[in-house]
Amino acid sequence: MRSDKTIRFVLDNTVVEAHDVAPTTTLLQYLRDTMGRCGTKEGCAEGDCGACTVVLGELDGEHIRYQAVNSCIRLMPTVDGKEVVTVESLSHANADLHPVQQAMVDHHGSQCGFCTPGFVMSLFDVYLNQPDAARQQVVDALAGNLCRCTGYRPIIDAGCSMNDYPPSAHWNRAEAQSEVRKQRLTDLQREHGLDLGGAFRAPRSLDELAQSYLQTPDALLLAGGTDIGLWVTKQLRVLPAIIYLGEVAELKQIQQTDGALEIGAAVSLSYAYTALVAHYPMLAELHRRFASPPIRNSGTLCGNLANGSPIGDSMPILIALGAVLTLRRGDEVRELALDEFYLGYQQKAWQAGEFIQSVSIPLPKSDRIVASYKISKRSDQDISAVCGGYAFDIEHGIIKSARIAYGGMAATSKRATHTEAALIGQPWSLSAIEAALPELARDYTPLSDMRASADYRLKVAQNLLKRLYLEHGDSSVSCRIGQIDGVSV
């Protein structure tokens, strides 16, 4: 077990020791500038284009979990104790091309070539984790990779065929989980968390995290870094001392207790949404369209909630479901409903030194109708113009309770309380829904911006509420859902 200030990670079966690295150095910068690994490209420096994609391996019990991430916004200290796989790693002097590479060659998947390494690494993630991947799974996995030559079809073809090739002697699925690899990562684990002279700390226990943050409440809590990374690369901010949540085992857990799903603050969006969709399958589209796989693999659900963006996609449905936050400050723990957490734009109901420990989401109940709809200009990897979350309890044809929340309509994601009040106690009918629609104008005063006008947002919010009924209400009602009142939904 190691406790010094050197960042250590595995690259090509060798332990790399990174000395005197600034905490805000990105993995991309270190790979290119220090190690000369220039196959990993910088395109956008904000996790959108995928040219910087690498695969990270991390011990997860008796297994190594490999996931594609954006190296351009991944801070170097967060790869301590992990394995880094770059596009150069797939080459081998005494071996044929890796199946991912050979498939790209055979299907002419590279044009100008700039984006190719990122595509290869996203497909390599699929190769390791989804040996029976269907076309849609390949397409979904590539949602975070942009090709400016518009060469998607041959790249998708390569992804669909790569599992047909004989296993490579280098980086095949069995070798990726070899005991030698596991032992190498085990040897890198620390008894005490990484501490870069106070500028970056990675506590190993929840108690240690709580006390550390209480003592230095001006420190910056870092979870997945998918927002904070942009503060460094795009806003060029000088960050305060950083406290990293990613090494706290208690915060990596998902538990089902007392009729709720409890998700810890360090659980990635990928794992959090997988668990959520297992109970609420109607949220599968929201999961798929939330950013991209590399972003979901790094970012955390609780980090998304703590950030509290008014256009965040997680908040509306979790508010509608009645999610509750567990907040901790030192030894003090309290619970707060998510809809009470947001006070105004970037204003939250917490104290100095307090942080989100977990979020608890009620499990499904009979006769509850749940839905979430996202409206954006692009289907994949786009920010919402409007995102709605709905949870209705219907008893004997009457709306017993209604929880409606929207993102993109105000300074925070918030409930439509006037609309809810107009619906509760009314028959579950189209006429009742339509009668309540004007109340949305009392609940929200949306802004016009590059994504949508205020009038469009309000009309879409109304149409989505109608869509909820048309999809879940009286089966005798027929309507073309794609177009309601002249506005696509």
Secondary structure as the mmCIF struct_conf table of DSSP 4:
data_model
#
loop_
_struct_conf.conf_type_id
_struct_conf.id
_struct_conf.beg_label_comp_id
_struct_conf.beg_label_asym_id
_struct_conf.beg_label_seq_id
_struct_conf.end_label_comp_id
_struct_conf.end_label_asym_id
_struct_conf.end_label_seq_id
BEND BEND1 ASP A 4 LYS A 5
STRN STRN1 ILE A 7 LEU A 11
TURN_TY1_P TURN_TY1_P1 ASP A 12 ASN A 13
STRN STRN2 THR A 14 ALA A 18
BEND BEND2 ASP A 20 ASP A 20
TURN_TY1_P TURN_TY1_P2 PRO A 23 THR A 24
STRN STRN3 THR A 26 THR A 26
HELX_RH_AL_P HELX_RH_AL_P1 LEU A 27 GLN A 29
HELX_RH_PI_P HELX_RH_PI_P1 TYR A 30 THR A 34
TURN_TY1_P TURN_TY1_P3 MET A 35 MET A 35
TURN_TY1_P TURN_TY1_P4 CYS A 38 GLY A 39
BEND BEND3 THR A 40 THR A 40
BEND BEND4 GLY A 43 CYS A 49
TURN_TY1_P TURN_TY1_P5 ALA A 51 CYS A 52
STRN STRN4 THR A 53 ASP A 60
TURN_TY1_P TURN_TY1_P6 GLY A 61 GLU A 62
STRN STRN5 HIS A 63 ASN A 70
HELX_RH_3T_P HELX_RH_3T_P1 SER A 71 ILE A 73
STRN STRN6 LEU A 75 LEU A 75
HELX_RH_3T_P HELX_RH_3T_P2 MET A 76 VAL A 79
TURN_TY1_P TURN_TY1_P7 ASP A 80 GLY A 81
BEND BEND5 LYS A 82 LYS A 82
STRN STRN7 GLU A 83 VAL A 85
HELX_RH_3T_P HELX_RH_3T_P3 VAL A 87 LEU A 90
TURN_TY1_P TURN_TY1_P8 ALA A 93 ASN A 94
BEND BEND6 ALA A 95 ALA A 95
HELX_RH_AL_P HELX_RH_AL_P2 PRO A 99 ASP A 106
TURN_TY1_P TURN_TY1_P9 HIS A 107 HIS A 108
BEND BEND7 GLN A 111 CYS A 112
BEND BEND8 PHE A 114 CYS A 115
HELX_RH_AL_P HELX_RH_AL_P3 THR A 116 ASN A 129
TURN_TY1_P TURN_TY1_P10 PRO A 131 ASP A 132
HELX_RH_AL_P HELX_RH_AL_P4 ARG A 135 ALA A 141
TURN_TY1_P TURN_TY1_P11 LEU A 142 GLY A 144
TURN_TY1_P TURN_TY1_P12 ARG A 148 CYS A 149
HELX_RH_AL_P HELX_RH_AL_P5 TYR A 152 SER A 161
HELX_RH_3T_P HELX_RH_3T_P4 MET A 162 ASP A 164
BEND BEND9 TYR A 165 TYR A 165
HELX_LH_PP_P HELX_LH_PP_P1 PRO A 166 SER A 168
BEND BEND10 ALA A 169 TRP A 171
HELX_RH_AL_P HELX_RH_AL_P6 ARG A 173 ALA A 176
TURN_TY1_P TURN_TY1_P13 GLN A 177 GLN A 177
HELX_RH_AL_P HELX_RH_AL_P7 GLU A 179 LEU A 188
BEND BEND11 GLU A 191 HIS A 192
STRN STRN8 ASP A 195 ASP A 195
BEND BEND12 LEU A 196 LEU A 196
TURN_TY1_P TURN_TY1_P14 GLY A 197 GLY A 198
BEND BEND13 ALA A 199 ALA A 199
STRN STRN9 PHE A 200 ARG A 201
BEND BEND14 ARG A 204 SER A 205
HELX_RH_AL_P HELX_RH_AL_P8 LEU A 206 GLN A 215
TURN_TY1_P TURN_TY1_P15 PRO A 217 ASP A 218
BEND BEND15 ALA A 219 ALA A 219
STRN STRN10 LEU A 220 LEU A 222
BEND BEND16 ALA A 223 GLY A 224
TURN_TY1_P TURN_TY1_P16 THR A 226 ASP A 227
HELX_RH_AL_P HELX_RH_AL_P9 ILE A 228 THR A 233
TURN_TY1_P TURN_TY1_P17 LYS A 234 LYS A 234
BEND BEND17 GLN A 235 GLN A 235
STRN STRN11 ILE A 242 TYR A 244
TURN_TY1_P TURN_TY1_P18 GLY A 246 GLU A 247
HELX_RH_3T_P HELX_RH_3T_P5 ALA A 249 LYS A 252
STRN STRN12 ILE A 254 THR A 257
TURN_TY1_P TURN_TY1_P19 ASP A 258 GLY A 259
STRN STRN13 ALA A 260 GLY A 264
TURN_TY1_P TURN_TY1_P20 ALA A 265 ALA A 266
STRN STRN14 SER A 268 SER A 268
HELX_RH_AL_P HELX_RH_AL_P10 LEU A 269 HIS A 279
HELX_RH_3T_P HELX_RH_3T_P6 PRO A 281 LEU A 283
HELX_RH_AL_P HELX_RH_AL_P11 ALA A 284 ARG A 289
BEND BEND18 PHE A 290 ALA A 291
HELX_RH_AL_P HELX_RH_AL_P12 PRO A 293 SER A 298
BEND BEND19 GLY A 299 GLY A 299
STRN STRN15 THR A 300 THR A 300
HELX_RH_AL_P HELX_RH_AL_P13 LEU A 301 ASN A 307
TURN_TY1_P TURN_TY1_P21 PRO A 310 ILE A 311
BEND BEND20 ASP A 313 ASP A 313
HELX_RH_AL_P HELX_RH_AL_P14 SER A 314 LEU A 321
TURN_TY1_P TURN_TY1_P22 GLY A 322 GLY A 322
STRN STRN16 VAL A 324 ARG A 329
TURN_TY1_P TURN_TY1_P23 GLY A 330 ASP A 331
STRN STRN17 GLU A 332 ALA A 337
HELX_RH_AL_P HELX_RH_AL_P15 LEU A 338 PHE A 341
STRN STRN18 TYR A 342 GLY A 344
TURN_TY1_P TURN_TY1_P24 TYR A 345 GLN A 346
STRN STRN19 GLN A 347 LYS A 348
BEND BEND21 ALA A 349 ALA A 349
TURN_TY1_P TURN_TY1_P25 ALA A 352 GLY A 353
STRN STRN20 GLU A 354 PRO A 362
HELX_LH_PP_P HELX_LH_PP_P2 LEU A 363 PRO A 364
TURN_TY1_P TURN_TY1_P26 SER A 366 ASP A 367
STRN STRN21 ARG A 368 ILE A 375
BEND BEND22 LYS A 377 GLN A 381
BEND BEND23 ALA A 385 ALA A 385
STRN STRN22 VAL A 386 GLU A 395
TURN_TY1_P TURN_TY1_P27 HIS A 396 GLY A 397
STRN STRN23 ILE A 398 GLY A 407
BEND BEND24 GLY A 408 THR A 412
STRN STRN24 LYS A 414 ARG A 415
HELX_RH_AL_P HELX_RH_AL_P16 THR A 417 LEU A 423
TURN_TY1_P TURN_TY1_P28 ILE A 424 GLY A 425
BEND BEND25 GLN A 426 GLN A 426
STRN STRN25 PRO A 427 PRO A 427
BEND BEND26 TRP A 428 SER A 429
HELX_RH_AL_P HELX_RH_AL_P17 LEU A 430 ALA A 436
HELX_RH_3T_P HELX_RH_3T_P7 LEU A 437 GLU A 439
HELX_RH_AL_P HELX_RH_AL_P18 LEU A 440 ASP A 443
HELX_LH_PP_P HELX_LH_PP_P3 PRO A 446 SER A 448
BEND BEND27 MET A 450 ARG A 451
HELX_RH_AL_P HELX_RH_AL_P19 ALA A 454 HIS A 472
BEND BEND28 GLY A 473 GLY A 473
TURN_TY1_P TURN_TY1_P29 SER A 475 SER A 476
TURN_TY1_P TURN_TY1_P30 ILE A 481 GLY A 482
STRN STRN26 GLN A 483 ILE A 484
TURN_TY1_P TURN_TY1_P31 ASP A 485 GLY A 486
STRN STRN27 VAL A 487 SER A 488
#
